[in-house]
Each structure stands twice: as C-alpha cells, then as structure tokens.
C-alpha cells in the first residue's frame, strides 16, 4: 500500500510525505503504522480517530485530521491522509 500525507495551512500545502508499506499485514494495521510514521516525521502527536474520520476513510480512503483529533495544539489547519495504492487482493 502507498499513502500520501499532507499538512495544510491557509489553503497551502506546507509539507507532504509518501509512505509505502510492503508488510504482510491487515489493511487496518498498515494504515495505523503509516499514520504513526508520518506524524513522527512531521513531529506531531498521533491523532485520535473521530467518527467523522472513520466515516470519511471508509467512504473514500482519505480523511482529514483537524485540531479536534489532536490533544496538542496543531500549528497547521489539518493533516490529510490519502491511500494512493491498495495491495492486490489475495489470489491475484
């Protein structure tokens, strides 16, 4: 799987990072590991998954973590996570 993480401030992209996971693991675990790697690289705390984040991610494989998802102050407007590429289903 490949993920794209973007930090936005005042409608401008400030930082971005692409993470690739080749682990033989569940999709959910790959998402959590990639998110942890991204926030570590951006020097942010790990956001809390709110209902709206889960709903958006299930619907479109992308979501935005705003200040509501962070326990510490966020100097950006939001952190966006997008799944760029899914793993092939087993047997293909």
C-alpha positions in Angstrom: 0.0 0.0 0.0 1.1 3.6 -0.6 -0.1 6.5 1.4 0.2 10.3 0.9 0.2 12.5 4.0 -0.1 16.3 3.6 0.0 19.2 6.0 -2.1 22.2 5.1 -2.1 25.7 6.4 -4.1 28.6 4.9 -5.1 26.6 1.8 -1.4 25.9 1.1 0.4 22.6 1.1 3.2 23.1 3.6 4.7 19.6 3.8 4.0 16.2 2.4 5.2 12.6 2.6 4.6 9.4 0.8 4.9 6.1 2.7 4.9 2.7 1.2 4.1 -0.4 3.2 5.0 -3.9 1.9 4.2 -5.7 5.1 2.1 -8.8 5.1 -0.4 -7.4 7.5 -4.0 -6.3 7.6 -5.1 -3.1 5.9 -6.1 -1.5 9.2 -2.7 -2.3 10.7 -0.9 -0.8 7.7 -3.0 2.4 8.0 -2.1 2.8 11.7 1.6 2.1 11.1 1.8 4.6 8.2 0.0 7.2 10.2 2.4 6.8 13.1 5.4 7.0 10.7 4.0 10.2 9.2 3.3 12.0 12.4 6.7 11.0 13.7 8.3 12.5 10.5 6.2 15.7 10.9 6.9 15.9 14.7 3.2 15.7 15.5 1.3 13.7 18.1 -0.8 10.7 16.9 -4.3 11.9 16.1 -7.4 10.4 17.6 -9.7 8.7 15.1 -13.1 10.5 15.4 -16.3 9.1 13.9 -16.1 11.6 11.0 -12.5 10.4 10.2 -13.6 6.8 10.2 -16.7 7.6 8.1 -14.6 9.6 5.5 -11.9 7.0 5.4 -14.3 4.1 4.8 -16.1 6.0 2.1 -13.2 7.4 0.1 -9.9 6.0 1.5 -8.9 9.5 2.7 -9.5 11.7 5.7 -8.5 15.0 7.3 -7.4 15.2 10.9 -8.1 18.7 12.2 -7.3 20.2 15.6 -10.2 18.2 17.1 -8.2 15.0 16.5 -5.1 16.2 18.3 -4.5 16.5 22.0 -1.7 19.0 21.5 -2.0 22.3 19.6 -1.7 21.8 15.8 0.1 24.6 14.0 -1.5 23.6 10.7 -5.1 23.6 9.6 -5.2 19.8 9.1 -3.3 16.6 8.3 -4.7 14.8 5.3 -4.2 11.1 4.7 -4.9 9.5 1.3 -4.5 5.9 0.2 -2.7 6.1 -3.2 -2.5 2.5 -4.0 -4.1 -0.6 -2.4 -2.5 -4.0 -2.2 -3.7 -6.6 -4.7 -6.3 -8.9 -3.2 -5.1 -12.4 -2.3 -5.0 -14.8 -5.2 -4.4 -12.2 -7.9 
